[in-house]
Amino acid sequence: MKAEVNMKAFEEAGNELTEKYMIPGTSIAIAQDGEAVYHKGFGFRDVEEALPITPDTVFGIASITKSFSCVAIMQLQEAGKLGVHDPVIKYLPEFKIKDEEALNKITIHHFMTHSSGLPPMSSLMYAMKRSMDNDPSVPNYPGLEIDQDGHGPIDTYGELMQYIANQEFELLGTPGTQFSYSNDAYALLGAIVEQVSGQSYEQYVYDHILAPCGMENSFFTIGEYGDYDNITTCYAEDASDGTKRIISAPIWWDAPSMRAAGFLKSTAKDLLKYAEIFRNAGIVNGNRILSAESVKEMTKPHIQVQPGRYYGYGLMITPDYFGTKLVEHGGALKAISSQLSILPEKGVTGVVLTNLAGVPAARLMQLALNAYEGREVGASHISFKEYEISQVLLEQYQGEYQSNEGMKVALEFREGKPVLSSQNSDIPISFVDERTFVAHVNDSIEIAEILVDESGQPYGISYHFRQFPKAGSKQPV
């Protein structure tokens, strides 16, 4: 009864959050020890037709796909076809960067942990260019500042590797030392899967992960669903007339050369089956998908992302989440904000899927897990003490920071208070030490760090899991 009361409290809080962010439809599900125990659909999969959301409603999952790519790599390692510490060029000799010495040191492990040193690039947008060119809702995508005509479509792995080879950049650091989220690295994991398995990346995932897990409604393209119609409509935010409203934006973005980085579609029911890999030491429905040792490697904290938070293989790891281990990953793309969370020591798995970009799916998952576990719905596992940062440091830090992925932020201070500007909005921030600050974004907390060189001069910000160079910095990208 206690859990039931708490879930009612979550539904009140969840309803407030979905209304606040005008989310057309949200699917939230929780399983305990592999058995689905809760599902709630807020809103609709199709607002105009008032079609309900069920556990079988299809949504995009975006970057949750990355863990599937790592499962594939680990399976191929178990089969003796590759090793995660092998150099990438052993399998992709076409992969080139200007720094040939560093090139030889970049391993599959570095790709899987976003620690290759590759900076954020514009390639994802060019990989999606064909679908974006046909989509009138492109201007409604939040935070996109890329010259759409700056490059032709990147349709193949070969074209992606050629694009990277042509870029002028210095690595962010020696391979293995710097974390910065890289869709390019994950796209090329798909190329490695193809090279080693002899199958297309998509077919490999279907045959070796989706089918044995019993994920019947998970595909990479909408066309593969045939006459299955329990699929969400895509939505976007429109404020062109000065008033925020949500509009139907039915074109799904695709990127054949980047599917391994974030283009799988799935359902709450299917993702709870998939999550069993990480809850149940690699076994789903009696089928061994991965060895227990491979699961352990995937959920190991390989490199720090933020204080108290790490990256494994395709998964974020928080060793102390209310006293237990949290394994998770989110996703964001047009009409997608998603979250998959696993508490393996508690036997709990959960998923949140929505049909709108830029909304707090992770926070909804936190609220649901809080309620399910009997905590205050709004509880947080982290707390910070504000640090009084000096005006001198603030003046050094202020300025514009931009990544080549098209994301831009600005750090400034007004009336002596630091403010982060992003996506045409001001985000209140609080410093917790000389270089670390907390940003309060979309009812969630993001931890960011000012990056400084050997002389203490700021050259970038680590924010939203990426390194943003400071405008005018000596650090090229």
KELO-775910 format. One record per atom (N, C-alpha, C): x, y, z. Coordinates in pm, whole numbers, padded with zeros to 5 digits, always signed. Layout:
KELO-775910
XYZ...
end
This chain:
KELO-775910
+00084-00122+00000+00000+00000+00000+00086+00126+00000+00200+00119+00074+00288+00235+00081+00336+00276-00059+00380+00175-00139+00428+00204-00275+00317+00266-00357+00193+00215-00338+00080+00268-00416+00057+00415-00382+00061+00449-00253+00042+00588-00211+00152+00675-00269+00275+00625-00260+00388+00701-00312+00378+00723-00462+00332+00623-00536+00321+00640-00680+00213+00742-00713+00112+00751-00628+00012+00856-00648+00076+00992-00628+00165+01001-00529+00236+01127-00507+00324+01159-00627+00388+01054-00684+00468+01076-00805+00381+01126-00919+00263+01067-00934+00178+01105-01047+00134+01251-01037+00114+01298-00916+00083+01440-00899+00202+01526-00942+00322+01489-00894+00443+01565-00929+00475+01550-01078+00458+01428-01129+00484+01403-01271+00390+01479-01361+00265+01487-01320+00166+01562-01398+00202+01710-01401+00246+01763-01286+00289+01904-01281+00405+01929-01376+00502+01838-01376+00621+01855-01459+00587+01843-01608+00504+01746-01643+00469+01730-01785+00386+01848-01835+00303+01905-01748+00226+02024-01788+00316+02146-01797+00409+02160-01703+00500+02275-01703+00580+02280-01832+00627+02164-01879+00709+02160-02001+00627+02127-02126+00496+02122-02111+00404+02103-02224+00438+01978-02304+00471+01869-02232+00507+01744-02299+00380+01678-02349+00367+01655-02480+00243+01594-02531+00218+01454-02476+00326+01372-02470+00307+01235-02423+00430+01179-02355+00408+01105-02246+00517+01047-02168+00479+00906-02125+00573+00814-02141+00554+00675-02098+00656+00645-01989+00610+00603-01872+00698+00574-01758+00667+00433-01708+00773+00351-01695+00753+00214-01650+00863+00174-01552+00828+00089-01457+00923+00036-01358+00902-00115-01347+01014-00187-01335+01008-00331-01310+01088-00364-01185+01044-00469-01116+01113-00517-00996+01153-00663-01021+01282-00690-01015+01332-00826-01037+01281-00885-01168+01273-00800-01269+01235-00847-01402+01087-00849-01430+01004-00816-01332+00858-00815-01351+00808-00673-01353+00736-00636-01459+00681-00501-01468+00580-00480-01356+00599-00372-01278+00511-00346-01165+00438-00213-01177+00478-00130-01273+00415+00002-01282+00430+00056-01423+00321+00113-01473+00327+00192-01597+00227+00306-01589+00272+00422-01636+00183+00537-01642+00207+00611-01773+00101+00640-01843+00110+00723-01963+00049+00859-01934+00132+00964-01937+00082+01101-01925+00055+01153-02066-00060+01215-02085-00087+01276-02215-00119+01172-02321-00077+01202-02445-00118+01120-02560-00001+01096-02656-00010+00984-02727+00087+00961-02835+00050+01043-02958-00079+01075-02970-00129+01163-03076-00232+01254-03011-00195+01381-02993-00282+01474-02920-00411+01501-02996-00400+01523-03125-00518+01557-03205-00623+01447-03202-00575+01321-03205-00668+01207-03204-00694+01155-03062-00627+01215-02963-00639+01173-02822-00610+01023-02805-00505+00976-02873-00468+00835-02865-00381+00810-02742-00416+00711-02660-00347+00691-02532-00207+00630-02550-00129+00640-02443+00005+00581-02438-00004+00452-02358+00052+00345-02414+00055+00215-02348+00201+00172-02334+00227+00063-02260+00366+00014-02252+00423-00026-02388+00337-00045-02488+00381-00085-02622+00388+00031-02720+00373+00153-02673+00383+00270-02762+00528+00294-02799+00553+00312-02928+00688+00331-02980+00730+00477-02969+00849+00500-02915+00913+00632-02908+01056+00618-02960+01119+00728-02997+01262+00727-03019+01332+00718-02885+01450+00654-02882+01524+00646-02756+01656+00722-02763+01693+00771-02883+01815+00851-02902+01937+00780-02842+02012+00849-02755+02144+00797-02713+02140+00677-02619+02024+00634-02575+02019+00506-02504+02071+00396-02598+02061+00421-02730+02114+00329-02831+02263+00300-02807+02336+00395-02749+02481+00376-02731+02513+00251-02651+02432+00218-02552+02461+00097-02474+02442-00028-02558+02350-00026-02654+02332-00139-02744+02459-00160-02827+02519-00050-02870+02643-00060-02949+02753-00123-02866+02757-00089-02737+02860-00148-02650+02831-00294-02619+02705-00330-02606+02671-00472-02589+02722-00551-02710+02701-00495-02830+02748-00562-02952+02900-00579-02950+02973-00474-02911+03118-00482-02905+03162-00588-02804+03098-00590-02688+03136-00687-02585+03105-00830-02630+02996-00850-02702+02966-00983-02757+03075-01027-02853+03120-00933-02937+03223-00966-03035+03357-00993-02967+03381-00926-02854+03502-00957-02777+03491-01098-02718+03375-01133-02666+03355-01268-02611+03375-01374-02718+03339-01340-02842+03353-01434-02953+03497-01440-03005+03585-01359-02947+03725-01360-02987+03753-01286-03116+03659-01201-03159+03675-01132-03287+03739-00994-03274+03747-00942-03153+03815-00815-03127+03846-00805-02979+03925-00705-02943+03951-00675-02803+03928-00528-02781+03867-00491-02672+03832-00349-02653+03955-00261-02640+04070-00319-02609+04192-00239-02600+04275-00243-02728+04214-00298-02834+04279-00293-02966+04271-00152-03022+04372-00112-03101+04363+00019-03167+04247+00020-03268+04179+00132-03276+04068+00146-03371+04115+00120-03513+04235+00167-03547+04282+00154-03687+04309+00009-03726+04314-00082-03630+04327-00224-03665+04206-00270-03745+04090-00212-03715+03965-00251-03781+03917-00146-03881+03956-00021-03858+03915+00089-03947+04041+00164-03993+04114+00105-04089+04236+00173-04135+04208+00308-04201+04081+00332-04240+04045+00460-04303+04029+00572-04200+04021+00535-04073+04006+00635-03967+04138+00710-03950+04135+00840-03972+04257+00919-03964+04230+01052-03895+04332+01100-03821+04333+01236-03768+04471+01294-03796+04487+01423-03782+04614+01486-03817+04730+01437-03729+04701+01407-03602+04804+01363-03507+04822+01211-03521+04917+01170-03604+04934+01028-03633+04984+00949-03512+05064+01012-03428+05114+00943-03309+04998+00909-03215+04910+01006-03195+04794+00982-03108+04698+00883-03173+04685+00889-03306+04594+00800-03379+04621+00654-03344+04747+00617-03336+04784+00478-03307+04748+00435-03165+04723+00534-03078+04694+00504-02937+04544+00496-02908+04461+00544-03000+04316+00546-02976+04260+00404-02991+04199+00355-02884+04146+00219-02882+03993+00218-02885+03938+00100-02905+03792+00083-02899+03741+00126-02762+03815+00091-02656+03780+00132-02519+03766+00285-02511+03857+00358-02574+03849+00504-02572+03722+00553-02642+03685+00490-02751+03558+00525-02818+03440+00497-02725+03442+00384-02658+03329+00343-02573+03314+00431-02449+03423+00494-02406+03421+00578-02286+03428+00727-02318+03411+00764-02445+03418+00905-02486+03550+00969-02442+03657+00892-02444+03784+00946-02396+03893+00941-02503+03852+00935-02630+03950+00931-02739+04024+01062-02756+03965+01170-02705+04020+01303-02726+03956+01376-02841+03868+01309-02917+03799+01377-03026+03710+01487-02969+03719+01609-03022+03630+01716-02975+03492+01702-03039+03390+01769-02985+03260+01770-03052+03273+01826-03194+03201+01766-03288+03206+01810-03428+03064+01826-03482+03055+01881-03602+02925+01909-03664+02870+01791-03742+02941+01680-03742+02909+01569-03833+02770+01510-03814+02718+01506-03689+02586+01447-03668+02480+01522-03749+02491+01655-03752+02392+01732-03827+02400+01703-03977+02520+01684-04027+02533+01652-04170+02491+01509-04198+02506+01422-04099+02458+01285-04115+02305+01280-04120+02240+01376-04053+02093+01383-04054+02040+01475-04163+02129+01527-04246+02094+01635-04338+01979+01599-04432+01976+01477-04484+01871+01443-04581+01731+01453-04518+01717+01404-04395+01585+01414-04332+01558+01556-04285+01663+01627-04239+01644+01764-04193+01608+01858-04308+01663+01833-04426+01632+01917-04543+01485+01907-04582+01420+01797-04543+01278+01778-04576+01186+01813-04460+01242+01871-04354+01163+01893-04232+01149+02043-04202+01030+02098-04220+01011+02241-04192+01023+02277-04045+01028+02176-03955+01035+02206-03812+01179+02219-03761+01279+02210-03850+01419+02219-03807+01447+02342-03721+01395+02462-03756+01423+02579-03672+01369+02568-03529+01279+02472-03507+01221+02456-03373+01305+02369-03282+01414+02311-03336+01495+02224-03251+01582+02311-03161+01580+02287-03028+01648+02378-02934+01800+02373-02946+01860+02492-02949+02005+02503-02936+02086+02467-03059+02020+02453-03175+02091+02412-03296+02147+02534-03368+02280+02544-03372+02343+02656-03442+02451+02602-03535+02406+02535-03641+02496+02476-03740+02459+02531-03877+02559+02561-03957+02536+02602-04095+02495+02478-04174+02366+02467-04200+02315+02347-04267+02373+02330-04408+02418+02439-04468+02472+02431-04604+02624+02421-04604+02685+02407-04486+02830+02407-04475+02896+02280-04525+02816+02174-04544+02871+02046-04587+02758+01962-04645+02790+01874-04735+02688+01784-04790+02653+01674-04693+02556+01589-04726+02516+01480-04638+02631+01382-04613+02641+01333-04490+02736+01227-04455+02655+01100-04441+02652+01020-04547+02561+00905-04553+02625+00774-04512+02759+00764-04520+02826+00635-04498+02937+00650-04394+02981+00537-04343+03094+00539-04249+03218+00596-04317+03238+00561-04443+03353+00612-04515+03351+00763-04526+03233+00819-04556+03221+00965-04564+03243+01030-04428+03197+00963-04322+03218+01016-04187+03368+01019-04154+03438+00912-04184+03581+00908-04155+03657+01010-04240+03613+01031-04364+03676+01133-04447+03653+01271-04389+03532+01295-04340+03500+01424-04277+03591+01449-04157+03607+01349-04070+03692+01364-03952+03837+01389-03995+03882+01316-04096+04021+01330-04142+04049+01471-04194+03946+01535-04247+03964+01669-04305+03956+01782-04203+03916+01749-04078+03899+01853-03977+04033+01894-03917+04046+02024-03893+04165+02076-03826+04134+02090-03677+04189+02002-03596+04170+02013-03452+04286+01947-03379+04305+01988-03256+04395+01916-03166+04309+01829-03076+04357+01710-03042+04284+01627-02947+04270+01702-02814+04164+01672-02742+04139+01737-02613+04243+01696-02509+04311+01586-02535+04415+01538-02444+04464+01404-02493+04562+01348-02426+04610+01214-02458+04493+01116-02448+04476+01025-02545+04365+00929-02537+04357+00862-02400+04235+00862-02345+04212+00802-02214+04211+00899-02099+04244+01028-02125+04256+01123-02013+04143+01224-02005+04076+01254-02116+03974+01359-02117+03840+01303-02161+03736+01326-02080+03601+01285-02119+03533+01398-02196+03484+01367-02314+03396+01460-02387+03310+01377-02481+03180+01389-02463+03082+01308-02533+03105+01314-02684+03113+01199-02749+03146+01195-02891+03051+01103-02968+02958+01165-03040+02871+01087-03127+02950+01023-03240+03057+01089-03285+03139+01034-03392+03202+00901-03351+03257+00897-03230+03319+00773-03181+03217+00660-03180+03096+00690-03134+02994+00585-03126+02944+00543-03264+02935+00637-03356+02899+00601-03493+02999+00501-03548+03127+00525-03521+03232+00437-03573+03239+00303-03501+03183+00295-03379+03166+00162-03318+03076+00076-03407+02976+00141-03468+02890+00069-03562+02968+00017-03681+03063+00097-03730+03148+00054-03841+03235-00065-03800+03284-00063-03676+03366-00175-03627+03281-00302-03617+03159-00289-03567+03068-00405-03560+03049-00464-03698+03027-00378-03797+03008-00427-03934+03134-00498-03985+03248-00435-03964+03374-00489-04015+03404-00626-03957+03378-00641-03828+03416-00764-03757+03312-00875-03773+03184-00837-03775+03077-00939-03777+03039-00984-03917+03067-00899-04018+03024-00931-04154+02877-00902-04179+02809-00841-04080+02670-00800-04095+02661-00649-04088+02549-00594-04136+02527-00453-04111+02510-00434-03960+02543-00315-03912+02528-00287-03770+02385-00315-03725+02288-00266-03803+02147-00281-03765+02109-00428-03757+02150-00507-03858+02113-00649-03859+02179-00723-03743+02303-00684-03712+02370-00747-03598+02291-00723-03469+02248-00598-03448+02172-00566-03326+02041-00642-03323+01972-00651-03439+01846-00726-03444+01870-00872-03404+01971-00935-03464+01992-01079-03448+02048-01116-03311+02135-01031-03255+02210-01071-03136+02165-01003-03007+02081-00898-03020+02033-00831-02898+01880-00826-02895+01820-00763-02995+01675-00741-02990+01597-00873-02992+01629-00961-03085+01553-01088-03095+01570-01174-02971+01693-01202-02925+01704-01287-02805+01648-01224-02678+01640-01089-02674+01577-01023-02558+01424-01023-02569+01371-01061-02685+01225-01058-02704+01171-00919-02725+01252-00831-02783+01210-00692-02806+01142-00683-02943+01013-00708-02944+00940-00725-03069+00906-00594-03139+00909-00482-03065+00868-00354-03123+00981-00252-03122+01102-00299-03152+01219-00212-03154+01288-00223-03290+01299-00109-03358+01361-00103-03490+01436+00029-03506+01521+00036-03607+01595+00159-03632+01519+00258-03719+01429+00210-03803+01355+00302-03891+01205+00280-03876+01130+00388-03889+00984+00380-03876+00923+00289-03982+00984+00288-04103+00931+00205-04211+00925+00057-04176+01014+00013-04085+01017-00129-04049+00898-00171-03963+00821-00075-03912+00706-00109-03828+00586-00153-03910+00590-00133-04040+00481-00178-04125+00348-00118-04083+00250-00204-04057+00116-00153-04022+00096-00140-03871+00203-00159-03793+00194-00138-03648+00174+00011-03624+00063+00047-03557+00030+00190-03550+00040+00251-03410+00085+00173-03312+00099+00228-03177+00235+00300-03166+00248+00405-03247+00373+00482-03259+00342+00628-03228+00425+00691-03146+00399+00830-03114+00416+00921-03235+00341+01029-03235+00367+01139-03328+00484+01220-03273+00565+01277-03362+00674+01365-03320+00620+01506-03298+00671+01573-03194+00628+01710-03164+00750+01801-03148+00725+01932-03165+00831+02032-03149+00770+02156-03085+00857+02235-03023+00813+02362-02963+00822+02472-03068+00720+02554-03075+00720+02667-03169+00690+02795-03093+00776+02894-03110+00753+03024-03047+00770+03136-03150+00742+03104-03275+00767+03200-03384+00680+03325-03373+00565+03313-03308+00478+03431-03294+00491+03494-03155+00593+03451-03081+00616+03508-02948+00548+03431-02837+00463+03336-02871+00394+03254-02771+00436+03108-02787+00480+03048-02678+00524+02909-02684+00405+02816-02703+00417+02729-02802+00314+02628-02823+00381+02503-02879+00313+02390-02869+00366+02263-02918+00294+02227-03047+00374+02194-03149+00316+02162-03279+00354+02020-03320+00270+01961-03403+00302+01832-03462+00416+01852-03563+00517+01766-03556+00633+01774-03646+00666+01632-03689+00588+01574-03779+00586+01429-03798+00708+01364-03862+00803+01439-03914+00918+01376-03980+01022+01329-03878+01051+01199-03883+01155+01142-03796+01290+01167-03859+01386+01214-03780+01522+01233-03831+01596+01099-03830+01674+01078-03935+01752+00956-03947+01894+00994-03989+01988+00905-03963+02127+00926-04001+02192+00789-04017+02186+00731-04137+02239+00594-04155+02383+00576-04107+02466+00679-04119+02605+00664-04077+02622+00681-03926+02514+00719-03857+02525+00744-03713+02421+00668-03631+02365+00564-03690+02260+00492-03616+02312+00431-03487+02439+00392-03484+02495+00332-03363+02507+00431-03249+02493+00560-03279+02504+00664-03176+02370+00704-03117+02257+00668-03186+02133+00714-03124+02005+00711-03204+01978+00606-03283+01859+00613-03369+01765+00494-03356+01779+00414-03250+01687+00305-03227+01553+00360-03177+01445+00294-03216+01312+00323-03161+01270+00203-03077+01193+00228-02970+01155+00118-02883+01034+00155-02800+00999+00069-02707+00884+00088-02619+00928+00070-02474+00845+00115-02382+00876+00095-02240+00887-00054-02208+00796-00134-02263+00799-00278-02235+00927-00342-02287+00967-00307-02409+01089-00364-02466+01214-00321-02389+01219-00194-02350+01339-00146-02280+01353-00206-02141+01241-00239-02077+01252-00309-01949+01309-00450-01968+01277-00512-02082+01338-00642-02113+01489-00624-02132+01527-00522-02210+01668-00496-02236+01746-00467-02108+01683-00392-02017+01750-00354-01892+01787-00475-01807+01722-00590-01833+01754-00712-01760+01900-00755-01780+01959-00718-01894+02100-00751-01918+02184-00701-01801+02154-00580-01755+02237-00515-01654+02189-00543-01512+02063-00583-01498+02013-00622-01365+02046-00767-01335+02041-00850-01440+02046-00995-01421+02174-01057-01477+02283-00981-01471+02416-01033-01508+02419-01095-01647+02347-01032-01741+02358-01072-01882+02251-01165-01933+02159-01208-01847+02057-01305-01890+01920-01239-01903+01854-01260-02016+01719-01210-02041+01633-01326-02088+01523-01350-02018+01431-01459-02055+01503-01592-02077+01602-01620-01994+01674-01746-02007+01782-01745-02113+01792-01637-02189+01895-01627-02293+02014-01546-02240+02134-01600-02255+02251-01523-02212+02291-01430-02325+02273-01300-02302+02308-01198-02400+02455-01160-02386+02501-01149-02262+02639-01115-02230+02686-01199-02112+02815-01218-02103+02870-01283-01983+02860-01187-01866+02859-01244-01746+02856-01160-01625+02978-01069-01622+03093-01117-01671+03215-01037-01672+03201-00918-01767+03138-00937-01882+03116-00826-01976+03022-00722-01917+02918-00767-01848+02826-00673-01782+02902-00593-01678+02988-00660-01604+03069-00592-01502+03155-00484-01566+03215-00513-01680+03299-00414-01749+03216-00296-01800+03096-00325-01850+03010-00218-01902+02964-00124-01793+02947-00178-01672+02892-00097-01562+03000-00055-01463+03125-00062-01505+03238-00019-01421+03261+00131-01444+03291+00208-01341+03322+00351-01360+03460+00371-01421+03467+00377-01554+03596+00383-01624+03658+00523-01622+03577+00627-01633+03631+00764-01639+03531+00860-01576+03580+00957-01501+03489+01051-01434+03429+01149-01534+03299+01168-01519+03225+01263-01602+03205+01393-01525+03164+01378-01401+03141+01487-01306+03178+01432-01169+03193+01517-01069+03216+01465-00934+03107+01364-00894+03148+01243-00862+03053+01139-00820+02983+01066-00932+03016+01099-01057+02948+01036-01171+03052+00997-01276+03034+00879-01334+03135+00822-01423+03070+00765-01548+03156+00732-01646+03106+00665-01766+03164+00525-01771+03077+00429-01800+03120+00292-01821+03135+00269-01969+03066+00168-02021+03059+00146-02166+02915+00170-02211+02889+00289-02266+02755+00321-02313+02656+00347-02201+02708+00363-02079+02623+00381-01962+02690+00477-01864+02609+00560-01797+02657+00645-01688+02648+00566-01557+02747+00586-01472+02752+00512-01346+02762+00611-01229+02669+00600-01134+02678+00676-01009+02692+00573-00897+02814+00558-00841+02835+00453-00739+02751+00472-00613+02722+00599-00577+02646+00623-00454+02521+00704-00485+02415+00634-00519+02285+00696-00546+02192+00653-00433+02176+00740-00334+02101+00703-00214+02153+00571-00158+02286+00555-00159+02348+00438-00097+02356+00314-00184+02316+00325-00311+02325+00210-00401+02382+00256-00535+02410+00162-00623+02468+00193-00753+02359+00222-00855+02375+00331-00930+02282+00366-01037+02353+00352-01171+02291+00277-01262+02340+00261-01399+02234+00322-01489+02273+00415-01577+02170+00488-01651+02224+00545-01781+02134+00589-01865+02169+00671-01981+02044+00742-02028+02063+00863-02076+01953+00939-02133+01970+00954-02283+01872+01018-02344+01879+01043-02488+01805+01170-02523+01854+01240-02624+01790+01364-02669+01810+01380-02819+01700+01405-02888+01703+01430-03032+01569+01495-03065+01548+01527-03189+01418+01584-03224+01305+01493-03173+01211+01552-03101+01093+01481-03051+01127+01367-02956+01245+01373-02894+01287+01266-02803+01357+01324-02681+01308+01286-02563+01382+01298-02438+01356+01166-02366+01463+01091-02339+01445+00955-02288+01540+00928-02173+01507+00825-02094+01592+00789-01979+01572+00642-01946+01684+00571-01931+01683+00432-01885+01766+00426-01757+01711+00371-01650+01780+00365-01522+01770+00225-01462+01882+00180-01406+01888+00048-01343+01954+00062-01207+01891+00005-01104+01951-00006-00971+01977-00155-00949+02090-00207-01000+02109-00353-01002+02107-00417-00864+02158-00348-00764+02161-00406-00629+02021-00413-00567+01929-00329-00618+01791-00329-00568+01697-00411-00657+01748-00453-00774+01662-00527-00867+01561-00440-00938+01584-00308-00941+01487-00214-00996+01535-00162-01132+01445-00160-01228+01474-00100-01359+01360-00004-01394+01393+00102-01468+01290+00199-01503+01322+00267-01634+01217+00317-01699+01234+00386-01827+01134+00499-01839+01179+00610-01899+01092+00722-01933+01112+00754-02081+01004+00763-02155+01009+00799-02297+00912+00913-02321+00956+01017-02395+00868+01129-02427+00878+01161-02576+00783+01243-02623+00781+01278-02765+00811+01426-02791+00896+01486-02704+00936+01626-02720+01080+01642-02673+01160+01717-02749+01300+01740-02712+01310+01844-02601+01421+01837-02527+01454+01942-02430+01371+01943-02303+01315+01828-02267+01233+01820-02146+01298+01722-02047+01269+01735-01916+01345+01662-01813+01302+01517-01791+01331+01430-01888+01299+01288-01873+01373+01228-01754+01500+01268-01735+01578+01212-01623+01516+01251-01489+01467+01373-01479+01404+01416-01354+01276+01338-01329+01198+01314-01432+01077+01232-01416+01112+01094-01365+01223+01037-01416+01266+00906-01370+01307+00912-01223+01378+01019-01184+01417+01036-01043+01296+01043-00952+01197+01122-00994+01075+01135-00913+01005+01000-00896+00998+00924-01006+00931+00794-01001+01007+00697-00911+01140+00694-00923+01219+00604-00838+01213+00646-00692+01211+00776-00666+01196+00824-00528+01067+00770-00467+00958+00787-00542+00829+00742-00491+00827+00591-00473+00878+00520-00573+00876+00374-00567+00956+00322-00448+01066+00390-00415+01151+00344-00306+01114+00405-00171+01004+00482-00168+00954+00531-00041+01018+00659+00009+01089+00732-00079+01148+00860-00040+01051+00973-00072+01085+01092-00022+01012+01211-00065+01025+01222-00217+00917+01253-00284+00917+01252-00431+01027+01342-00488+01048+01457-00427+01145+01552-00480+01285+01537-00427+01315+01427-00357+01447+01410-00295+01559+01407-00398+01678+01456-00357+01797+01451-00442+01908+01378-00367+01987+01302-00442+02097+01226-00378+02223+01311-00363+02221+01432-00414+02338+01519-00403+02299+01653-00342+02392+01710-00267+02371+01844-00212+02503+01920-00220+02495+02051-00229+02614+02132-00246+02612+02250-00150+02731+02290-00110+02747+02411-00031+02802+02519-00122+02733+02633-00127+02773+02738-00221+02907+02798-00181+02989+02825-00283+03123+02880-00264+03124+03025-00310+03179+03111-00227+03187+03254-00264+03306+03275-00357+03277+03279-00487+03385+03292-00584+03425+03438-00599+03552+03462-00622+03601+03601-00629+03562+03666-00761+03548+03798-00756+03517+03876-00875+03627+03860-00981+03751+03848-00935+03864+03833-01028+03848+03706-01112+03814+03594-01046+03796+03469-01120+03675+03477-01212+03567+03536-01163+03447+03551-01248+03480+03627-01375+03558+03731-01363+03594+03810-01481+03678+03729-01579+03763+03640-01525+03841+03553-01613+03752+03453-01686+03652+03403-01616+03568+03297-01671+03463+03348-01769+03420+03472-01752+03308+03519-01834+03345+03519-01982+03245+03495-02064+03267+03492-02208+03182+03385-02273+03202+03367-02403+03125+03272-02481+03203+03144-02501+03133+03032-02494+03194+02901-02514+03109+02828-02618+03174+02769-02718+03096+02707-02826+03164+02579-02872+03081+02476-02894+03134+02352-02949+03096+02344-03096+03172+02266-03172+03144+02252-03314+03021+02166-03341+02959+02115-03236+02832+02044-03254+02716+02141-03274+02744+02270-03254+02639+02370-03271+02580+02416-03140+02639+02377-03029+02591+02420-02898+02675+02537-02850+02609+02635-02790+02679+02755-02743+02626+02794-02605+02719+02833-02516+02679+02885-02385+02763+03009-02357+02713+03094-02270+02787+03213-02230+02784+03225-02079+02899+03254-02020+02909+03275-01877+02930+03423-01851+02843+03483-01772+02855+03625-01742+02809+03649-01599+02832+03768-01551+02780+03797-01417+02703+03928-01421+02594+03928-01347+02506+04044-01339+02483+04075-01192+02511+04198-01156+02498+04241-01016+02578+04148-00924+02696+04108-00976+02785+04025-00897+02749+03878-00891+02640+03838-00961+02596+03698-00958+02625+03632-01092+02684+03509-01091+02712+03441-01217+02584+03385-01281+02578+03393-01413+02463+03343-01490+02516+03271-01612+02455+03157-01647+02489+03085-01769+02376+03105-01868+02408+03154-01987+02307+03172-02092+02318+03058-02191+02207+02995-02220+02206+02883-02314+02068+02872-02377+02064+02853-02509+01937+02834-02580+01838+02945-02549+01888+03069-02554+01804+03188-02536+01740+03198-02398+01800+03133-02300+01747+03145-02165+01863+03158-02067+01835+03219-01953+01936+03237-01849+01920+03129-01743+02030+03066-01710+02030+02955-01615+02103+03000-01489+02036+02999-01374+02106+03035-01250+02211+02930-01215+02328+02975-01172+02434+02882-01135+02492+02919-01000+02550+02820-00934+02615+02841-00805+02750+02771-00809+02857+02843-00779+02988+02780-00770+02999+02702-00640+03062+02584-00648+03082+02502-00529+03230+02490-00494+03316+02531-00587+03456+02555-00558+03508+02652-00665+03638+02672-00672+03690+02775-00763+03659+02748-00910+03642+02621-00948+03624+02589-01089+03497+02510-01120+03425+02470-01018+03306+02386-01041+03180+02463-01005+03081+02457-01095+02953+02520-01063+02838+02427-01094+02726+02454-01031+02604+02377-01049+02504+02463-01124+02449+02408-01231+02347+02478-01310+02212+02412-01285+02111+02494-01264+01976+02444-01239+01897+02454-01370+01890+02341-01442+01833+02339-01577+01712+02246-01582+01599+02299-01627+01480+02216-01647+01448+02127-01527+01446+02189-01409+01414+02118-01286+01515+02010-01251+01632+02015-01314+01738+01919-01285+01867+01995-01254+01964+01921-01201+02093+01980-01167+02198+01928-01264+02277+02019-01321+02392+01980-01402+02518+02037-01339+02621+01955-01328+02748+02000-01272+02842+02034-01387+02905+02150-01380+02996+02194-01485+03129+02235-01425+03233+02232-01509+03367+02264-01461+03435+02359-01558+03499+02463-01506+03582+02551-01587+03715+02479-01613+03755+02470-01739+03880+02403-01776+03990+02508-01785+04101+02482-01720+04211+02579-01721+04339+02511-01771+04427+02593-01831+04554+02540-01880+04657+02539-01766+04782+02506-01802+04886+02492-01699+04915+02621-01625+04886+02735-01691+04909+02864-01624+04786+02914-01551+04679+02831-01549+04557+02867-01478+04459+02950-01558+04487+02968-01688+04397+03047-01772+04281+02959-01824+04157+03007-01814+04044+02927-01861+04043+02916-02014+04027+02794-02064+04019+02774-02209+03889+02706-02252+03807+02663-02154+03683+02596-02191+03597+02564-02070+03480+02509-02100+03387+02460-01997+03354+02315-02029+03353+02230-01927+03298+02096-01940+03153+02104-01892+03060+02097-01986+02918+02118-01954+02834+02028-02043+02729+01973-01989+02640+01885-02064+02721+01771-02128+02822+01723-02052+02906+01610-02088+03002+01638-02204+03011+01766-02244+03098+01802-02355+03197+01910-02312+03308+01917-02384+03401+02026-02362+03373+02136-02464+03343+02255-02411+03314+02372-02494+03436+02465-02488+03510+02484-02597+03621+02579-02594+03571+02722-02580+03650+02804-02512+03615+02945-02496+03646+03019-02627+03556+03108-02665+03579+03187-02786+03710+03264-02771+03795+03253-02872+03924+03322-02866+04029+03245-02789+03993+03125-02742+04091+03043-02667+04199+02992-02761+04313+02964-02704+04424+02909-02783+04402+02761-02812+04303+02701-02745+04275+02559-02769+04191+02547-02895+04245+02500-03009+04164+02488-03129+04071+02368-03122+03965+02372-03203+03875+02258-03210+03860+02215-03354
end
